Every structure is written in C-alpha cells, then in structure tokens.
Amino acid sequence: MAEVVIAHLGAKGDGVAMRDGEAVYVPFALPGERWRLAPQEAVRLTDSEERAAPACRHFMQCGGCVAQHMAPALYREWKRDLVVEAFRHRGIAAEVAPLVVVDAASRRRAFLGMERRGGEVIIGFREEGQHTLVDLAECPVLDPLIVGALPGLRALAQRVMADRAGGRLVVTRLDHGLDVSFDNGRRDLSPHERSEIGALAQRMGLLRLVVGGELIVAAGRPVVTIGGVAVEIEPGLFLQAVPEAERMLAAHCLAALPKSVKRVADLFSGAGTLTLPVARRASVTAYDSDKRAIGALSAAVRHAQGLKPVTALVRDLFRDPLSVRELAQFDAVVLDPPRAGAAAQAERLAKSTVPVVIAVSCSPATLARDARVLIDGGYRMGPVMPIDQFLYSPHVEAVVVFRR
C-alpha cells in the first residue's frame, strides 16, 4: 500500500499523483486529496473542497460520464485546460476563451448497448473500462424524451433483438419526436410481429422505427431544423450532439465572415450544420464523403427559401482534398472534420490564398495539429472558443478563426 497526494487532473479526468518519479492515475480523484493505493483498490482519505455530489445515481459505474464529482469552477477549468494543453503541445500559446457550457438534459442522440440477462433486456451505457452494461434508469445529459422512452424501448427490444446476446440501439430526438433504430435487430419478423411492434411504437409516439435496416413505422417527416431549414435525417446520419451548441457554432462562424463575403466552401459539411446558416449570407459549395448527408442537404435546399445558391458535392476530402487552385475561388472556408482532423486539407489551405478559414473540431488535439500547419503557412490564429456540448466527458468542441 502507498499514500499519494493528487497534484492535478489528467486529460481523461483522472487525478494524477507522482509515485517513485512516475505518474499515477487515480480515477475520480481531485487535486489536493490524499488517497491510499492498493493493488485492487484505491481509497480516498481526504475530500477536496471542490468535490461535488454527482448528478446521477449511475455515476462511477456508467462509462458515459467521468466528471460529475467536480465542482462547477473546477470542471470548467479542467475542460478549458484540455484545449490550452492541446495547443501548447504544438507550440502554440493559444488565447482560449472561457468554456461555454450547454444546458443539462440537452443531448439529442444516444448510442445505447442492449443485451439479454435472463428474461429481461438491459439498455444503457457500458461500465467505465468494462464491457458490462449499466441498466439506465436516469441520465442528466440526455434529452428527457429519450430517458422517458427507456421502458418502452426495453419492451421493443424484447421483440426485435436477435437471438444473440447483444446489440446496439440509436435514439435521436428530431423536431417532432424520436427516431429509433435497432442496428442489428431481427430481419425475420413475421407480419404479425411487425404489426405488434408497430402498434407498440405508435403507442410510444415514435416518429420512426427501423429494425435491422428495415422501416417498421413512419409517423411523420423525420426532420431537424438547421439554420431555419428543415432537413430530413436518415437513421444514424451525423448531427451535432446538442442543438444549442450547433446554433452557437453557426453564430460564431457567421460573425467571423467578412462583410464582403460572396463565396464560401464548407468542408466536411455533413447535412448542413454550417452550410445552411452561412447560405443566408453567401453562396456555399459543400463537400462531404457521406452520400446520404449530401443527399439530405441537396433535398433541403431545393425546398428552402431565403438562401443564396448552394451546391452540395460528394467528395472524400481525406483522399482528395481541395487543391490550391480550387480553393482560390472562395472568400472563406469553414471546416468541421471528424475527430481525425483534416491534415491533408490543412496542408492545401496553408498554401492557398483563402482570406479566412474557420475551423470547428470535436478534438482539440487534431485541431491544434492542423492549426500548426495553417500558422506555419502564414495564417494568424484568433481566440479559441471551447463549447462543452459533451457534458461530464473528456471531450470538448472548439472553434477558431484563421486570417491571412
């Protein structure tokens, strides 16, 4: 056994202490606390004044949250420091604004595991570091409509789960109700079973139900409103996690665009998170590798009013980034790549003459990596705005503007 004093918080929310010259990571520990470490357990001996009561009964079991035990001020400082450290690692002394925290109970999509235990079905998130599912009874992060549907989803799962033990369920809050997809559900449902399942889904008020890729119930148009435009969303199509965060990202991008802007490229556009708000100001050419997303964006634009011209194109920007010549036609570029970042496209942008580049990212590490390339290519980086749309997790969204 050994006793340690926690020095600071790590990138994953663990407390970090030094022992025999090496860093020791202690889950759920806070700076200043003393802990006794043994091979099979860690025991807290003192409490930090910045320790808070968790908001959820599942905390420390459910792997969805790692930071409910932090007082608000410490939590905001930790999240902001994740961004600061990511840029510092790339040799960039970034000006990072205070963390903007979204409201609780605002996340509109959940990827839930499910499995059979005896005669019951368990639905929830995995235990931290384990494969065991925690049967979800509450969640301070998810939209209440999703949490309230859990009993009905268990009843549906009883009927649609394949014989194997597990599966995945995706639930999304759309404008007019819940969209539910059992990714690996049964494909051999009889007409009678389909009728029973459809009736249960309708009693639950589901907007759409898909089982194993097959549409079972469609009670209305599965749309979300983005930038004032209704976009029809296929099951599993990428959406920003929290609508409030989506609006903040769009507002920040619009504020950064030059008043004289006429032509904008939206790279990794998805279904139009930034395309549609920006198209109120300028013509937009949107690029994404997801054919479904580009199809949804194109269809939405055809029925929208008050937009400048929008062209939506399928293109894999990892393998085929826009060239310097192609970039020359744009007054500004906005990009919101996946967690892997946009290394190849950043190299092309660094050699371009694009006056303004607005980068959005859910990974401070890859954002900082790509920022280093743009800065070395002659861009001046503005303040970084961190948005906490992944509450209580070690993930944080960020947006930053680069100007020639």
Secondary structure by P-SEA (a helix, b strand, c coil): cbbbbbcccccccbbbbbcccbbbbbccccccbbbbbccccccccccccccccccccccccccccccccccaaaaaaaaaaaaaaaaaaaccccccccccccccccccccbbbbbbcccccccccccccccccccccccccccaaaaaaaaaaaaaaaccccccccbbbbbbbcccbbbbbcccccccccaaaaaaaaaaaaaacccbbbccccccccccccccccccbbbbbcccccccccaaaaaaaaaaaaaaccccccbbbbcccccccaaaaaaacbbbbbbbccaaaaaaaaaaaaacccccbbbbbbcccccccccccccccccbbbbbbcccccaaaaaaaaaccccbbbbbbccaaaaaaaaaaaaaacccccbbbbbcccccccbbbbbbbbcc
